[in-house]
């Protein structure tokens, strides 16, 4: 860890995204022709760290890639985004890969082959109490629980993909972030102290112990790719809350960032500084 405390420290996955864009998503057993193939950096952990670095100027990622060409490509992309990758391990396993099909409306189907992500270890990694730590569930749940136990400061979980979560982990979370379907699939979240839920084009809301305490609408956007939008939302929401914005304003800022991300075909889109979105949402609020 560097001497400078990063705005956000992310513990999470790093993948190469192989994206096939087609007119529509295939049904079971169906083959669809005419697709366009692209490769780009991805993984929920890497996406969130890249977004946090672009929004705030600093972020640290704790993760793992293979000691292979794809691993070097992922590290180069993260460095270009401004992410501190000193705690990204090079492992013998191949770099994680996500196979993604995206339709003309930006909806997607994803299969993740975790590779090196499955062997992520926190051995030798240090956490500072002043750090804000953000985890997801594309790495092993035991790693996430270890991070929650070892870090004594502000701890955030993006509970995706949805799975059963222990009472110990949920109690440790200062904030949980999920989408609407994940919220429905994890009933225990109804008792969590603070949960942010995204509803796609219908905006987002904040819940305290199952009671809605704030909400914010989404702006109308042209959808290019939804893969990295939720990750950009997570990074922005965490940064906005840690800067002291109230729940409604923080949700509005995160919605604006997610809107810019969904309009970009990249899983790690270029974003403006967080202050730009704070000002933009203030102007929009004043116009209503």
N, C-alpha and C positions, 0 to 999 in steps of 0.2 A: 504493500500500500504506500502511495506517495505521501509527502508531508501535507499536501493540500487535501482537505476533506471534500470529496466529490458531492455534487448536489444530490445524486442518487447512486447507490451501489446496487447493481442488479445481479442476482444469482439465477442463472437460467441457461436455456438451450441456445445453441448456435447451429444453424443448418444451412446447407445449400438448397435453395428453392428451385425446383424444376417445374416450370409453369407452362401448362398447355392451355391456351385460350381458344375456346370453341364457341359456336353459335349458341349451344345449350349444353347442359350437363348430361352425360349418358345415363341411361337406366341400367339396371342389373343385366349383364350379359350383352349389352349393346356396344357396338363400335361406331364412333363418330369420326368422319374424316374432315379434312380442311382446317385442322387446327394449326396454331402458330406456337412454336416452342421458344421459351426464353429461360435463361438461368440468372439468378440473382441472389445476393446475400439474404438470409432469413433466419428463422428461429425466434420464438417469442422473447427469449432473453436478449438476444442480439438486437432485435427490432426495438425493444423498450430502451435498451442502453443507448442505441443510436439516436432515438427520438429525444431522450433526456439530455444527451450531449448537445444536440442541435438546439434544443429549447433553452438550455441553461448555460452551456459552455463547458460543462464538466460532468462526467459520469464514469463509473468503474464497472467492469463486467467480470464476474467470476463464472467461468465456464470451462468447456473442454472442446477441442477439435482434434481431428486426426493429424498425425505427422505426415501430411500428404498435400498435394497441390491445392485441393479444395480448402483445406485448413488454412493455408497461407492466403488464399483469396479472401476468406472470411476475415482473417486478422487485418489484412490490408484495408478492407472496406470499413471495418470498425475504427481503425486508426484514422482514416480519412474523415470519419464522422466526428472525431474528437474523443473517442472512448479510450480510457486507460485499460489496456489488455494485459497488464503485467501478471494478473492472476488467472489468465486463460492457459490451461494446461495443454501440452501437446502429447497425445496418447497414441499407442499403437493401433487402436481401432480406427476405422474410417470416420471421416467427418460426417455428422448427421446429415440426412437428406430428407426433404419433404417433397412429395409428389403431389402437385396441385393442379386441379382442373378449374378454370374460371370461365363462366358464361358471359354473354354479351351484357348482362345486367350487373356484372361484378360479383355474383354469388359464386361460391366455390365448394369443392370437395377436396379434402386433404388426407393423405396417408403419410405419417411420419415414420422414418426409419432412423432411430435415435443414434446408432453408432456410438461415437465417443461420449455423447451426452449421458449414456447409461452408466458411465464409469467416472462421472464427476465426483471429486472428493474435496472436502474443505480442509484437508490436512495442510497445515502451514499457513492457512488464510487467517488474517486478523480483521476484526471488526472494531470500529471506534464507536463509543456511545453516541457521538454527535451525528453519525451517519444515518441516512434514511435508506433502509434495505427493502428492495422489491423483489419478490420471488414469483414464479409461476410453477405449473405442474408438468412441464415437458421434461423435467429432470426428475430423478427418483424422489418420491415422497420422503424417505428417510433423510435425504440431503436437505430438503426444505425444513423439516422438523429440526435438524441439527442447527441450521442457520437461525431458526427462531429461538432456539435455546441459547445459542452462543451470543447472539446480538442483543444488547440490552436497551437499544434505542428504538426509534420509530420503525415499526415493521409492517409491511404491506404484502398481501397475498393476492395475486391475480389467479383465482381458482379455476384455471383453464389448462387442459381439458377437465371437465367436471368429474369428480370422484368423491368418495366418502372421505370426510376429514375428521380427524380426532378432536375431541373436546379440548385437549391440551393445545393443539395448533390454533384452533379458532379463538380460544381465550387469549392467546398470545398476540393475535393480529390487532393492530390499531385500526386497520382498514382492510376490507376485502373488496375486490373489484370483480364483477362477473357480468355476463350478458344475460338477457332475459331467460334463455333456455337453461343456462347453467344455474341460475337462481332457483328455477323450478326443480332441477335435478339434485340439488343439495338442500334438503329441507332444514338442516341444522342452521343454515344461514339466517333463518327467521329469528333466531335468538342471538345472533352475533351483535357485537356492540356498534359497529358501523359498517354498512355495506353500500357500495355504489353499484347501481344496475344500469346497463345500457340497453336501449330499446331500438337501436338502428335509427331509422328515420323519425322515430317518435321521441328522440331525445334521451335523457337519462334522469335518474332520481337517486336520492340518498335516503337510507333507512337506518334508524337507530333501534335496535332490538325489535325489528320487524315493523316499526312505525315510520311512514314516510315523513321526512322532515324538510326536504327540499327537492326541487326538480328544475330542469332547464330544457327548453326545446332545442331541436336540431335545426340548422339552416338547410335549405334546399340545395343539394349539390348534384353534380353529374358523377355517377359512380363509374370508376375505372377498375378498381380492385379493392376488395374489402379485407384482404389478407393482413395488412399491416395497420389498419385503421384502429382496431381495438388496442393494439400495443401502443400506438401514439397517444390514444386517449388515456391509457394507464399512466404513462410517463407525465403527461400534462397535468392530470388530476393530482398526482402526488406532489409535483412541484408547486402547483397553485395552492394546495392546502398547506404545504410547508411554508409558503410565503405569507400565510395568514389570511388568505381570501376566505370569505364565508362559503358555506356549502353550495349555495345557489350560484354564486359567481364562479367558484372553482369548477362546477359542472359545466357552466356555459363556456368557460375557457377551454376545457377539455373537449367539449362538443365541437368547438371551432377548429381545434387542432385535428380531431378525428375527421372532420369534414374535409379539411385540406388533404389529409392522408388518403381518404377514400377516393379522391379525385385524381390521385397519382397512381400510375401502374406499378410502382416500386413497393416492395415490402418494407423498405427503409427510406421513405421519402425525405427529400430536403424540406425542412421546416424553418419558419422564421423564429426569432427569439420569443420567449414566453411573453415578454412585455408587449410585443406587437398584438398578441391575442387578447391580453388584458385590456389594452386600449380599444381594440376592435369591438369587443363585447360590451365595453362601457358605452361606446357610441351607439351600438345597436340597441342597448337598453334605454338610452336616452331618446331614441327615435320612436320607441313604442308608447 
